[in-house]
Every structure is written in C-alpha cells, then in structure tokens.
Amino acid sequence: MKNLKKLPESFQRALWSYDIKKLDLRKDKKEIITQVLNYGDWQDIKNLFRLYSEEEIKKVISNPRKGVWFEKVLNFWCNMFNIKLRKEIYQNAIFRIHLEI
C-alpha cells in the first residue's frame, strides 16, 4: 500500500453503502478496490492507483469476490493486466440478478 492515509471523498459514490471515513485501507482493501473498479470514474481509478500498488490491484482482480463484478468491468481489467481466470471463477464473480416469474 502506498502512502496516502485516507480515501478520497469521491470514493463515496463507489462505496455508497459505507461510511468511507470508517473504512480501513488495509482491512477493507479488497472491497475498496473491487467497488472502485466497478463503479468509479476515471479520476477514481487514478486515485486508486495512488492508494494501492498495481500488484495489490492485480491480486484483487486475480481473486475476484463472488457475485460482485460487472462482467464488462472484470473482462476489461483482466485484459488490461493479462489475467487469465478459470471459467468457473470468472462466472462466479459476475453479478447477476435472477428474477423468478
């Protein structure tokens, strides 16, 4: 982790269900990185790379949380970093809404 001490206020839009002042940069790293990559804008992405190293970000992408990634976003970051996920891991990481009618 780099030297920034707190999350930028702009991250609130990507972490809308959290009080970003209470998030811990180390303990909540996986959630912060995932949410900002999924919901952040270009400035948020640049700030994310100021907060965390490329290796830390790659590690989160390489071990995606189940059911929280937008498919196009995960695909983009896997392509950007040449990360090859097993099909099962990739499919399980994708956020899906299942409506029973």
PyMOL CGO cylinders between C-alpha atoms (Angstrom):
from pymol import cmd
from pymol.cgo import CYLINDER

trace = [
    CYLINDER, 0.00, 0.00, 0.00, 1.21, 3.46, -0.82, 0.3, 1, 1, 1, 1, 1, 1,
    CYLINDER, 1.21, 3.46, -0.82, 1.49, 6.49, 1.45, 0.3, 1, 1, 1, 1, 1, 1,
    CYLINDER, 1.49, 6.49, 1.45, -1.99, 8.02, 1.25, 0.3, 1, 1, 1, 1, 1, 1,
    CYLINDER, -1.99, 8.02, 1.25, -3.63, 7.97, 4.68, 0.3, 1, 1, 1, 1, 1, 1,
    CYLINDER, -3.63, 7.97, 4.68, -7.34, 8.13, 3.78, 0.3, 1, 1, 1, 1, 1, 1,
    CYLINDER, -7.34, 8.13, 3.78, -9.79, 7.50, 0.99, 0.3, 1, 1, 1, 1, 1, 1,
    CYLINDER, -9.79, 7.50, 0.99, -10.63, 10.37, -1.35, 0.3, 1, 1, 1, 1, 1, 1,
    CYLINDER, -10.63, 10.37, -1.35, -14.13, 11.73, -0.72, 0.3, 1, 1, 1, 1, 1, 1,
    CYLINDER, -14.13, 11.73, -0.72, -15.04, 10.97, -4.34, 0.3, 1, 1, 1, 1, 1, 1,
    CYLINDER, -15.04, 10.97, -4.34, -14.89, 7.24, -3.47, 0.3, 1, 1, 1, 1, 1, 1,
    CYLINDER, -14.89, 7.24, -3.47, -18.17, 7.66, -1.58, 0.3, 1, 1, 1, 1, 1, 1,
    CYLINDER, -18.17, 7.66, -1.58, -20.11, 7.24, -4.84, 0.3, 1, 1, 1, 1, 1, 1,
    CYLINDER, -20.11, 7.24, -4.84, -18.46, 3.85, -5.45, 0.3, 1, 1, 1, 1, 1, 1,
    CYLINDER, -18.46, 3.85, -5.45, -18.78, 2.84, -1.80, 0.3, 1, 1, 1, 1, 1, 1,
    CYLINDER, -18.78, 2.84, -1.80, -22.27, 4.26, -1.26, 0.3, 1, 1, 1, 1, 1, 1,
    CYLINDER, -22.27, 4.26, -1.26, -23.28, 1.76, 1.42, 0.3, 1, 1, 1, 1, 1, 1,
    CYLINDER, -23.28, 1.76, 1.42, -20.26, 2.54, 3.60, 0.3, 1, 1, 1, 1, 1, 1,
    CYLINDER, -20.26, 2.54, 3.60, -19.10, 5.43, 5.71, 0.3, 1, 1, 1, 1, 1, 1,
    CYLINDER, -19.10, 5.43, 5.71, -15.77, 5.86, 3.93, 0.3, 1, 1, 1, 1, 1, 1,
    CYLINDER, -15.77, 5.86, 3.93, -14.30, 7.60, 6.99, 0.3, 1, 1, 1, 1, 1, 1,
    CYLINDER, -14.30, 7.60, 6.99, -14.63, 4.29, 8.85, 0.3, 1, 1, 1, 1, 1, 1,
    CYLINDER, -14.63, 4.29, 8.85, -13.11, 2.06, 6.18, 0.3, 1, 1, 1, 1, 1, 1,
    CYLINDER, -13.11, 2.06, 6.18, -9.66, 0.71, 6.89, 0.3, 1, 1, 1, 1, 1, 1,
    CYLINDER, -9.66, 0.71, 6.89, -7.30, 0.99, 3.90, 0.3, 1, 1, 1, 1, 1, 1,
    CYLINDER, -7.30, 0.99, 3.90, -5.69, -2.37, 4.67, 0.3, 1, 1, 1, 1, 1, 1,
    CYLINDER, -5.69, -2.37, 4.67, -8.53, -4.41, 6.16, 0.3, 1, 1, 1, 1, 1, 1,
    CYLINDER, -8.53, -4.41, 6.16, -11.11, -3.28, 3.59, 0.3, 1, 1, 1, 1, 1, 1,
    CYLINDER, -11.11, -3.28, 3.59, -8.71, -3.20, 0.63, 0.3, 1, 1, 1, 1, 1, 1,
    CYLINDER, -8.71, -3.20, 0.63, -10.46, -5.90, -1.40, 0.3, 1, 1, 1, 1, 1, 1,
    CYLINDER, -10.46, -5.90, -1.40, -13.86, -4.20, -1.07, 0.3, 1, 1, 1, 1, 1, 1,
    CYLINDER, -13.86, -4.20, -1.07, -12.45, -0.76, -1.85, 0.3, 1, 1, 1, 1, 1, 1,
    CYLINDER, -12.45, -0.76, -1.85, -10.57, -1.93, -4.95, 0.3, 1, 1, 1, 1, 1, 1,
    CYLINDER, -10.57, -1.93, -4.95, -13.48, -4.01, -6.25, 0.3, 1, 1, 1, 1, 1, 1,
    CYLINDER, -13.48, -4.01, -6.25, -16.07, -1.28, -5.77, 0.3, 1, 1, 1, 1, 1, 1,
    CYLINDER, -16.07, -1.28, -5.77, -13.94, 1.50, -7.25, 0.3, 1, 1, 1, 1, 1, 1,
    CYLINDER, -13.94, 1.50, -7.25, -13.06, -0.60, -10.30, 0.3, 1, 1, 1, 1, 1, 1,
    CYLINDER, -13.06, -0.60, -10.30, -16.75, -1.45, -10.75, 0.3, 1, 1, 1, 1, 1, 1,
    CYLINDER, -16.75, -1.45, -10.75, -18.35, 1.93, -10.03, 0.3, 1, 1, 1, 1, 1, 1,
    CYLINDER, -18.35, 1.93, -10.03, -15.67, 4.61, -10.07, 0.3, 1, 1, 1, 1, 1, 1,
    CYLINDER, -15.67, 4.61, -10.07, -14.94, 7.13, -12.77, 0.3, 1, 1, 1, 1, 1, 1,
    CYLINDER, -14.94, 7.13, -12.77, -11.56, 7.76, -14.40, 0.3, 1, 1, 1, 1, 1, 1,
    CYLINDER, -11.56, 7.76, -14.40, -10.40, 10.08, -11.59, 0.3, 1, 1, 1, 1, 1, 1,
    CYLINDER, -10.40, 10.08, -11.59, -11.34, 7.45, -9.01, 0.3, 1, 1, 1, 1, 1, 1,
    CYLINDER, -11.34, 7.45, -9.01, -9.33, 4.84, -10.91, 0.3, 1, 1, 1, 1, 1, 1,
    CYLINDER, -9.33, 4.84, -10.91, -6.29, 7.14, -10.97, 0.3, 1, 1, 1, 1, 1, 1,
    CYLINDER, -6.29, 7.14, -10.97, -6.68, 7.75, -7.23, 0.3, 1, 1, 1, 1, 1, 1,
    CYLINDER, -6.68, 7.75, -7.23, -7.00, 4.02, -6.63, 0.3, 1, 1, 1, 1, 1, 1,
    CYLINDER, -7.00, 4.02, -6.63, -3.58, 3.51, -8.25, 0.3, 1, 1, 1, 1, 1, 1,
    CYLINDER, -3.58, 3.51, -8.25, -2.22, 6.21, -5.94, 0.3, 1, 1, 1, 1, 1, 1,
    CYLINDER, -2.22, 6.21, -5.94, -3.61, 4.36, -2.92, 0.3, 1, 1, 1, 1, 1, 1,
    CYLINDER, -3.61, 4.36, -2.92, -2.63, 0.81, -3.86, 0.3, 1, 1, 1, 1, 1, 1,
    CYLINDER, -2.63, 0.81, -3.86, 0.15, -0.72, -5.88, 0.3, 1, 1, 1, 1, 1, 1,
    CYLINDER, 0.15, -0.72, -5.88, -0.51, -2.33, -9.23, 0.3, 1, 1, 1, 1, 1, 1,
    CYLINDER, -0.51, -2.33, -9.23, 0.33, -5.69, -7.66, 0.3, 1, 1, 1, 1, 1, 1,
    CYLINDER, 0.33, -5.69, -7.66, -2.28, -5.21, -4.91, 0.3, 1, 1, 1, 1, 1, 1,
    CYLINDER, -2.28, -5.21, -4.91, -4.91, -4.31, -7.51, 0.3, 1, 1, 1, 1, 1, 1,
    CYLINDER, -4.91, -4.31, -7.51, -3.95, -7.27, -9.72, 0.3, 1, 1, 1, 1, 1, 1,
    CYLINDER, -3.95, -7.27, -9.72, -4.25, -9.60, -6.73, 0.3, 1, 1, 1, 1, 1, 1,
    CYLINDER, -4.25, -9.60, -6.73, -7.84, -8.47, -6.12, 0.3, 1, 1, 1, 1, 1, 1,
    CYLINDER, -7.84, -8.47, -6.12, -8.70, -8.94, -9.81, 0.3, 1, 1, 1, 1, 1, 1,
    CYLINDER, -8.70, -8.94, -9.81, -6.99, -12.35, -9.85, 0.3, 1, 1, 1, 1, 1, 1,
    CYLINDER, -6.99, -12.35, -9.85, -9.06, -13.47, -6.85, 0.3, 1, 1, 1, 1, 1, 1,
    CYLINDER, -9.06, -13.47, -6.85, -12.43, -11.89, -7.58, 0.3, 1, 1, 1, 1, 1, 1,
    CYLINDER, -12.43, -11.89, -7.58, -15.14, -11.91, -4.95, 0.3, 1, 1, 1, 1, 1, 1,
    CYLINDER, -15.14, -11.91, -4.95, -18.18, -13.98, -5.82, 0.3, 1, 1, 1, 1, 1, 1,
    CYLINDER, -18.18, -13.98, -5.82, -21.14, -12.24, -7.40, 0.3, 1, 1, 1, 1, 1, 1,
    CYLINDER, -21.14, -12.24, -7.40, -19.98, -8.62, -7.20, 0.3, 1, 1, 1, 1, 1, 1,
    CYLINDER, -19.98, -8.62, -7.20, -18.27, -7.84, -10.52, 0.3, 1, 1, 1, 1, 1, 1,
    CYLINDER, -18.27, -7.84, -10.52, -19.89, -6.40, -13.62, 0.3, 1, 1, 1, 1, 1, 1,
    CYLINDER, -19.89, -6.40, -13.62, -18.92, -8.71, -16.46, 0.3, 1, 1, 1, 1, 1, 1,
    CYLINDER, -18.92, -8.71, -16.46, -17.60, -5.96, -18.75, 0.3, 1, 1, 1, 1, 1, 1,
    CYLINDER, -17.60, -5.96, -18.75, -15.57, -4.43, -15.92, 0.3, 1, 1, 1, 1, 1, 1,
    CYLINDER, -15.57, -4.43, -15.92, -13.96, -7.71, -14.87, 0.3, 1, 1, 1, 1, 1, 1,
    CYLINDER, -13.96, -7.71, -14.87, -13.27, -8.56, -18.51, 0.3, 1, 1, 1, 1, 1, 1,
    CYLINDER, -13.27, -8.56, -18.51, -11.66, -5.14, -19.08, 0.3, 1, 1, 1, 1, 1, 1,
    CYLINDER, -11.66, -5.14, -19.08, -9.32, -5.39, -16.08, 0.3, 1, 1, 1, 1, 1, 1,
    CYLINDER, -9.32, -5.39, -16.08, -8.39, -9.00, -16.83, 0.3, 1, 1, 1, 1, 1, 1,
    CYLINDER, -8.39, -9.00, -16.83, -7.47, -7.93, -20.37, 0.3, 1, 1, 1, 1, 1, 1,
    CYLINDER, -7.47, -7.93, -20.37, -5.58, -4.84, -19.14, 0.3, 1, 1, 1, 1, 1, 1,
    CYLINDER, -5.58, -4.84, -19.14, -3.39, -6.92, -16.85, 0.3, 1, 1, 1, 1, 1, 1,
    CYLINDER, -3.39, -6.92, -16.85, -3.36, -10.11, -18.94, 0.3, 1, 1, 1, 1, 1, 1,
    CYLINDER, -3.36, -10.11, -18.94, -5.01, -12.05, -16.11, 0.3, 1, 1, 1, 1, 1, 1,
    CYLINDER, -5.01, -12.05, -16.11, -6.43, -15.42, -17.07, 0.3, 1, 1, 1, 1, 1, 1,
    CYLINDER, -6.43, -15.42, -17.07, -9.19, -16.60, -14.73, 0.3, 1, 1, 1, 1, 1, 1,
    CYLINDER, -9.19, -16.60, -14.73, -10.58, -20.10, -14.80, 0.3, 1, 1, 1, 1, 1, 1,
    CYLINDER, -10.58, -20.10, -14.80, -14.04, -20.05, -16.40, 0.3, 1, 1, 1, 1, 1, 1,
    CYLINDER, -14.04, -20.05, -16.40, -15.73, -21.16, -13.17, 0.3, 1, 1, 1, 1, 1, 1,
    CYLINDER, -15.73, -21.16, -13.17, -14.06, -18.42, -11.12, 0.3, 1, 1, 1, 1, 1, 1,
    CYLINDER, -14.06, -18.42, -11.12, -14.90, -15.79, -13.73, 0.3, 1, 1, 1, 1, 1, 1,
    CYLINDER, -14.90, -15.79, -13.73, -18.54, -16.87, -13.99, 0.3, 1, 1, 1, 1, 1, 1,
    CYLINDER, -18.54, -16.87, -13.99, -18.94, -16.99, -10.19, 0.3, 1, 1, 1, 1, 1, 1,
    CYLINDER, -18.94, -16.99, -10.19, -17.54, -13.47, -9.86, 0.3, 1, 1, 1, 1, 1, 1,
    CYLINDER, -17.54, -13.47, -9.86, -20.16, -11.92, -12.16, 0.3, 1, 1, 1, 1, 1, 1,
    CYLINDER, -20.16, -11.92, -12.16, -23.06, -10.04, -10.59, 0.3, 1, 1, 1, 1, 1, 1,
    CYLINDER, -23.06, -10.04, -10.59, -26.34, -11.48, -11.82, 0.3, 1, 1, 1, 1, 1, 1,
    CYLINDER, -26.34, -11.48, -11.82, -29.92, -10.68, -10.99, 0.3, 1, 1, 1, 1, 1, 1,
    CYLINDER, -29.92, -10.68, -10.99, -32.13, -13.73, -11.16, 0.3, 1, 1, 1, 1, 1, 1,
    CYLINDER, -32.13, -13.73, -11.16, -35.79, -12.91, -11.40, 0.3, 1, 1, 1, 1, 1, 1,
    CYLINDER, -35.79, -12.91, -11.40, -38.28, -15.68, -10.81, 0.3, 1, 1, 1, 1, 1, 1,
    CYLINDER, -38.28, -15.68, -10.81, -41.58, -15.00, -12.52, 0.3, 1, 1, 1, 1, 1, 1,
]
cmd.load_cgo(trace, "trace")
